[in-house]
Amino acid sequence: MEHGPAAEWKKENSEGFKSRLGIIMFAAFTPIYLAFILITVINPRLMAINVGSLNLAIVYGFAIIIIAIILALIYNRICSKREKQDEDTEKVEGKIE
């Protein structure tokens, strides 16, 4: 069975932008996660405090997951917008059809 020609990969113009954005978002998320780990290790009783009907560990853990998902969606949105801008710029400059 023949699969046809391989897809041509074009140059990624926004690679540096994406890398910087990823590092910035990682740097923003790291203290939140680090605080969770440190509280759990240093003072586990604090994580047992009730927040509503759940304890702080559950609430904080779910918050971390939700924050990570939100950051991923923001990253995807910003990078998609940048890729579209790069593609539009290439069209204007006549580099692609």
N, C-alpha and C positions, 0 to 999 in steps of 0.2 A: 504494500500500500504506500503510495507516494503522498508525502505531506505538503509538497509545494516548497517554494523558496522560503528561506529564513527571513524573518522580519528584520528590517533595517532599524538599528537603534540610532536615534539622533543625539546630538550633543546636548547635555543637560546644562542649560545656562544658569539655572537657579540653584545649583548644587551647594554653593557656598552660603547662600541665603538660608537654605533649608538646614544646613549644618548649624549655623549660628542660632537660628530660631530653636532648633532642638536642644542645643546646649543651654540657652536661656530658659526654656521651659523646664528642662531637667533641674537646673539650678533653683528654680522657683518651687519645684515639687519636693526636692531633697530635704529641706528643713522640716516640712510637714511630716514626711515619712520618718525622718530621723527623730523628731520629737515623739512620735508614736513608739518607736523602738526604745528610746531612752526611758520614757515613762514606764513602759512595760518591764524593763530590766531593773531600773533603779527603785521604782515605787509601784509594784504591781497592785497594791491595795487601792491606789488611786483609780486604777482601771475598773475596780469593782463598784465604784460609786454609781448609783442609779441615776439614769437620765430618762425620765419618763418611766416606761415599763422595761427598759433595757439598761444594761450597764454601759459605762463609758467605752469599754473596749469594743463592744459591738458597734456603737454609734460612730466612734472614731474610725474603726476599720471600714465600715461602709462609706463613710465620708471620704476616706482615702481612695477607695475604688471609684466613687463618683467623680472626685476631682480628677483622677487619672483619665477617666473616660471623657470628661469635659475638655481637658487639655488636649487629648488626642483629636477630638472633633475640631477644636480651634486650630490646631496645627494643620489638619487636613484642609480646612477652609482657607487658611492663609496661604498655604503652599499651592493649592489649586488655583487660587486667584493669581498668584505670582507666575505660575506656569502659563496661564491664559494670557497675562500681560506679555510674557516673553514670546509666546506664539504670535500674538498680534504685532509685536515689534518686528519679528522676523518677516511677517507678511508684508509689512510696510517697507522694510528694507529690501524685500525681494529675494530673501534667502530660501524661502519655501513657497510652495504653491498652495 
